[in-house]
Amino acid sequence: MRYVIGICLVAGFLVWDVAYNDGRYIESGVMELKRLTAMVGA
């Protein structure tokens, strides 16, 4: 049951971000992941 709640929370955040912020938080998160992987060397 907790997995369903977690998935709903993540999906709700993604919908909110795209609807109200034009995906700003998703984009910055992806850029941060790319930066971290480049720093690690993967």
Secondary structure, 3 states (H helix, E strand, C coil): CHHHHHHHHHHHHHHHHHHHHCCHHHHHHHHHHHHHHHHHCC
